[in-house]
Amino acid sequence: MRIDILTLFPELFDNLNSFSIIERAIKSKKVNIITHNLRDYADNSRHVDDSPFGGGPGMIIKIEPIDNCINKLKKDNTYDDIIYLTPDGEILDQKKSNYLSTKKNLILLCGHYKGVDHRVRDYLITKEISIGNFVLSGGEIAAMGLLDSCVRLLPKVIGSSESLEYETFENNLLEY
């Protein structure tokens, strides 16, 4: 599985690769996690934010750096889903994690500020996912939660595959 993460703060993911289940999955080549700094896909000023077109307070991430990054990635890979982590997306649950863990290539877009240019939602992404009914400063923490919930489900990442059969929340039941 390949997971590309589009973010303004790639350094937040630096230690993710060096512990526990995710480290095991990377070392066993079950997953390849690649971060992309959206500032690298902006114009020469690396300027990624703008005021919302419809007005109002706050800033959004412009469409151009997101579109440039996604187009570059699509030249070399085919993606099953391009997921925007947002508080108003579908709530992540075990069923969605199970489904996403079967995919070969995913892009995770981490919003920041007040979100992203609405055209990103209209034209570039295929799913909007939330980790709960609350607002975070950015999508990075949500992306880490989604990542962990999917990577641990990859074959032979967890020591005992039987552990996954008795997972908490599997079949809407709590484990004892």
C-alpha positions in Angstrom: 0.0 0.0 0.0 1.2 3.5 -0.8 -0.1 6.5 1.1 0.8 10.0 -0.1 0.1 12.8 2.5 -0.4 16.4 1.3 0.3 18.8 4.1 1.7 22.2 5.0 3.6 20.6 7.9 5.3 17.4 6.7 7.6 17.4 9.8 4.6 16.4 11.9 4.9 12.9 10.3 8.6 12.5 10.8 8.4 10.3 14.0 5.3 8.4 12.8 7.5 6.1 10.8 9.7 5.1 13.8 7.4 3.4 16.3 5.2 0.5 16.8 2.9 -0.9 14.2 3.5 1.7 11.5 7.3 1.2 11.8 6.8 -2.6 11.4 4.6 -2.1 8.4 7.2 0.2 6.7 10.1 -2.1 7.5 8.2 -5.1 6.1 7.4 -3.1 3.0 3.6 -3.4 3.6 3.2 0.3 3.4 5.1 3.2 1.9 4.2 6.6 3.4 5.3 9.7 1.6 4.7 13.3 2.7 4.5 16.2 0.3 4.9 19.8 1.4 2.2 21.8 -0.4 4.4 24.8 -0.3 6.7 23.0 -2.8 3.9 23.0 -5.3 3.0 26.7 -4.9 4.3 29.6 -7.0 7.8 30.9 -6.4 6.7 32.7 -3.2 5.6 29.3 -1.7 2.4 31.2 -0.8 -0.4 28.7 -0.2 -3.2 30.6 1.5 -5.8 33.0 0.4 -9.0 34.6 1.6 -12.2 32.7 0.9 -13.7 33.7 -2.5 -17.1 34.2 -0.9 -15.7 36.4 1.8 -15.7 36.0 5.6 -13.0 35.6 8.2 -10.1 33.2 8.0 -7.9 31.8 5.3 -8.0 28.8 3.1 -5.4 26.7 1.2 -5.5 27.7 -2.5 -6.4 25.1 -5.1 -3.2 25.6 -7.2 -0.7 23.9 -4.9 -3.1 21.0 -4.2 -3.9 20.6 -7.9 -0.2 20.7 -8.9 0.7 18.1 -6.3 -2.1 15.7 -7.2 -1.4 16.0 -10.9 2.3 15.3 -10.4 1.4 12.2 -8.3 -1.1 10.9 -10.8 1.5 11.0 -13.5 3.3 8.1 -11.8 0.5 6.3 -9.9 -3.2 5.5 -10.0 -5.0 6.3 -6.8 -8.0 4.4 -5.4 -9.1 7.5 -3.4 -8.1 11.0 -2.7 -9.3 11.7 0.8 -9.7 15.2 2.4 -9.7 15.1 6.2 -12.3 17.5 7.3 -14.6 17.9 10.4 -17.7 17.8 8.2 -16.8 14.6 6.3 -18.2 11.1 6.9 -17.2 9.8 10.3 -14.3 7.3 10.2 -15.4 4.0 11.7 -14.0 0.4 11.7 -15.9 -0.5 8.5 -14.3 2.4 6.6 -10.9 1.6 8.0 -11.3 -2.0 6.9 -12.4 -0.9 3.4 -9.5 1.6 3.0 -6.9 -0.9 4.2 -7.7 -3.0 1.1 -6.8 -0.1 -1.3 -3.4 0.0 -3.1 -2.8 3.8 -3.3 -4.4 6.6 -1.3 -3.8 10.3 -1.1 -4.6 12.0 2.2 -5.1 15.8 2.0 -4.6 17.6 5.3 -6.5 20.9 5.4 -5.4 23.8 7.5 -6.6 27.3 8.4 -10.4 27.4 7.5 -10.0 24.6 5.1 -9.4 24.4 1.3 -10.6 26.2 -1.7 -14.1 24.7 -2.3 -13.1 23.7 -5.9 -10.8 21.1 -4.3 -13.8 19.5 -2.7 -15.8 19.8 -5.9 -13.2 18.5 -8.4 -10.1 16.9 -6.9 -11.1 14.6 -4.0 -13.1 11.4 -3.9 -13.9 11.1 -0.2 -14.3 13.5 2.8 -13.6 11.8 6.1 -13.7 13.1 9.7 -12.4 11.5 12.8 -15.1 13.0 14.9 -17.5 15.9 15.5 -14.9 18.5 16.6 -12.4 20.9 14.9 -8.6 20.5 14.9 -6.1 23.1 13.9 -5.3 21.0 10.8 -5.9 17.6 9.2 -2.5 16.1 10.2 -3.7 14.6 13.4 -6.8 13.2 11.7 -4.6 11.8 8.9 -2.4 10.0 11.5 -5.5 8.5 13.1 -6.8 7.3 9.7 -3.3 6.0 8.8 -2.9 4.0 12.0 -6.4 2.5 11.8 -5.8 1.3 8.2 -2.1 0.2 8.4 -2.6 -2.0 11.4 -5.1 -4.0 9.3 -2.7 -4.9 6.5 -1.8 -8.6 6.3 1.0 -9.7 8.6 1.4 -6.3 10.2 -0.1 -7.3 13.6 1.6 -10.3 15.2 -1.5 -12.4 15.4 -4.1 -12.1 12.6 -6.6 -13.7 15.1 -6.3 -10.5 17.1 -8.1 -8.6 14.3 -11.0 -11.1 14.3 -11.9 -10.0 17.8 -11.3 -6.3 17.4 -13.2 -3.8 19.5 -16.0 -2.3 17.4 -15.9 -5.1 14.8 -19.5 -6.0 14.0 -20.6 -3.1 16.2 -19.7 -5.0 19.3 -17.3 -4.0 22.1 -14.6 -6.4 23.1 -14.7 -7.5 26.7 
